[in-house]
């Protein structure tokens, strides 16, 4: 597989089955404020910058005046508790990272904060395989801006080589493409409405190793 020297993973919904937990943490935070929200409302904005997610959810229940820092503290408390008790890897994720780490440098590029990333990767027991982590705190603009993946490439010293990104949202795909990477999109129940037409490959899960392997071995640019 000589064409690529770096692999980058989004975390939530790609490596870790955390999108349902994120949605539930938002529902619980909003319930603490005295309002009722639903997981479907989170799914509508999954993958967008964290501020937009928060505003969408609070606006949808009529709680626009809530202090952002207070809301974030509630969300973080519930989300951390859920990670510690209910975290599961996405199907095939651990095995794929272990396999690819033998041949490539590995980055995790996530819109989560560093605290949540470290806890998640540690509990999945793959943090030792990750060479670079880029969190929401490392960038001035979150996905769909290319900044997160550009920064990861610089830190990986992969700026002038090809890289492959595993993503599960439209925003993440656009971010990776803008940074010059090829993209494998991963489907799950929370992203069925996302448009993955710009991805180079779409898979139902990371157990589709033969398709992923063939893609990595194919050195031809998209559309050639």
C-alpha positions in Angstrom: 0.0 0.0 0.0 2.6 2.6 -1.0 0.3 5.4 -2.1 -0.6 6.5 1.4 1.5 7.1 4.4 -1.1 8.4 6.9 -4.6 7.4 8.0 -6.9 9.7 9.8 -10.0 8.8 11.7 -12.9 10.8 12.9 -13.8 9.4 16.4 -17.5 9.6 17.1 -19.5 7.3 14.9 -16.3 5.9 13.3 -14.1 4.4 16.0 -16.6 4.8 18.9 -20.3 4.2 19.0 -20.7 7.5 20.8 -23.3 9.4 18.7 -26.2 7.9 20.6 -24.4 8.7 23.9 -23.8 12.3 22.7 -27.5 12.6 21.8 -28.6 11.2 25.1 -26.3 13.5 27.0 -27.9 16.5 25.3 -31.3 15.2 26.1 -30.3 14.7 29.7 -28.8 18.2 29.9 -31.9 19.8 28.4 -34.1 17.8 30.8 -32.1 19.2 33.7 -33.1 22.7 32.4 -36.7 21.7 32.6 -37.3 21.0 28.8 -37.9 17.9 26.7 -35.7 17.1 23.7 -35.4 13.9 21.6 -32.5 12.0 20.0 -34.0 12.8 16.5 -33.3 16.5 17.1 -29.6 15.7 17.8 -29.4 13.5 14.7 -30.5 16.5 12.6 -27.3 18.4 13.4 -24.9 15.6 14.1 -21.4 16.4 12.8 -21.9 20.2 12.8 -19.8 22.5 15.0 -20.6 22.1 18.7 -21.9 25.6 19.0 -24.4 25.0 16.2 -25.5 21.7 17.8 -26.1 23.4 21.1 -28.0 26.4 19.6 -30.2 24.1 17.5 -31.2 22.0 20.4 -31.8 24.8 22.8 -33.7 26.8 20.2 -35.8 23.7 19.3 -37.1 23.6 22.9 -37.4 27.3 23.5 -34.4 27.6 25.9 -32.3 30.1 24.0 -31.3 32.1 27.0 -29.4 29.4 28.7 -25.8 30.3 29.6 -23.5 28.4 27.1 -20.9 27.5 29.7 -23.5 26.2 32.1 -25.0 24.1 29.4 -21.6 22.7 28.3 -20.9 21.8 31.9 -24.2 19.8 32.1 -23.5 18.1 28.8 -20.0 17.2 29.7 -21.0 15.7 33.1 -23.6 13.5 31.5 -21.5 12.5 28.5 -18.5 11.6 30.6 -20.7 9.4 32.8 -22.2 7.7 29.7 -18.7 7.1 28.2 -17.6 5.5 31.4 -20.5 3.1 31.6 -21.9 2.5 28.1 -19.1 3.0 25.6 -18.7 0.5 22.8 -16.4 0.4 19.7 -18.0 0.7 16.3 -18.0 -2.8 14.6 -14.5 -3.6 13.3 -12.9 -0.4 14.5 -10.4 -1.8 17.0 -9.2 -4.5 14.6 -8.9 -2.0 11.7 -6.8 0.5 13.7 -4.6 -2.3 15.0 -4.0 -3.5 11.5 -3.4 -0.1 9.9 -1.1 1.1 12.7 1.4 -1.5 11.5 1.9 0.2 8.2 0.8 3.9 8.7 0.9 6.8 11.0 -2.5 7.2 12.6 -4.4 10.4 13.5 -7.7 11.0 15.3 -9.4 14.2 14.2 -12.5 14.9 16.2 -14.9 17.8 17.0 -15.0 16.5 20.6 -12.9 18.2 23.3 -9.6 16.6 24.3 -10.9 15.3 27.6 -13.6 13.3 25.9 -11.2 12.0 23.2 -8.6 10.8 25.7 -11.2 9.0 27.8 -12.8 7.4 24.8 -9.6 6.2 23.2 -8.2 5.0 26.5 -11.3 2.9 27.2 -11.2 1.5 23.7 -7.6 0.6 24.5 -6.2 2.0 21.3 -4.8 5.3 22.5 -1.2 3.9 22.3 -1.7 3.3 18.6 -2.6 7.0 17.8 0.3 9.2 16.7 -1.6 12.5 16.6 -4.8 13.8 18.1 -6.6 16.9 16.9 -9.5 18.1 19.1 -12.0 21.0 18.9 -9.7 22.9 21.2 -6.8 22.8 18.7 -8.5 24.7 15.9 -10.1 28.1 15.3 -12.7 26.6 12.9 -14.3 23.2 13.3 -15.4 20.9 10.5 -16.5 21.5 7.7 -13.5 23.8 7.6 -10.4 21.9 6.4 -8.4 23.3 9.3 -8.7 20.2 11.5 -7.3 17.8 8.9 -4.7 20.3 7.6 -3.4 20.5 11.2 -3.4 16.8 11.6 -1.4 16.4 8.3 1.2 19.0 9.5 1.5 17.2 12.8 1.9 13.8 11.0 4.4 15.4 8.7 2.1 14.1 5.9 1.6 17.5 4.3 3.0 16.5 0.9 1.8 12.9 0.8 -1.5 11.2 0.3 -3.7 10.5 3.3 -7.0 8.6 3.7 -9.7 9.8 6.1 -12.5 7.7 7.7 -15.6 10.0 8.3 -19.3 9.7 9.1 -20.7 13.1 8.4 -21.1 15.5 5.5 -19.2 18.2 7.5 -16.3 15.8 8.1 -16.2 14.7 4.5 -16.0 18.3 3.3 -13.3 19.1 5.8 -11.2 16.1 4.7 -11.6 16.9 1.0 -10.7 20.5 1.6 -7.5 19.3 3.2 -6.6 17.2 0.1 -7.4 13.8 1.5 -9.4 10.9 0.0 -12.4 9.8 2.1 -14.0 6.6 3.2 -17.5 7.3 4.5 -19.0 5.0 7.2 -22.8 4.6 7.5 -24.7 4.1 10.8 -28.2 4.7 12.0 -27.6 8.4 13.0 -26.3 9.5 9.6 -28.7 8.0 7.1 -29.8 11.4 5.9 -26.2 12.6 5.2 -25.1 13.0 1.6 -21.9 10.9 1.1 -21.8 11.4 -2.7 -18.4 13.3 -2.4 -16.7 10.4 -0.6 -14.4 8.1 -2.5 -15.9 5.0 -0.9 -18.9 4.3 1.2 -19.1 1.3 3.6 -21.8 0.1 5.9 -19.2 -0.6 8.6 -15.5 -1.1 9.2 -15.9 -4.9 8.9 -15.8 -4.5 5.2 -12.0 -4.9 5.2 -11.7 -6.3 1.7 -13.3 -3.2 0.2 -11.2 -0.9 2.4 -8.0 -2.8 1.6 -8.7 -2.7 -2.1 -9.4 1.1 -1.9 -6.1 1.7 -0.1 -4.2 -0.4 -2.7 -5.8 1.5 -5.6 -3.4 4.4 -6.3 -5.5 6.0 -9.0 -7.2 9.3 -8.2 -11.0 9.5 -8.0 -12.7 9.5 -11.3 -9.7 8.3 -13.4 
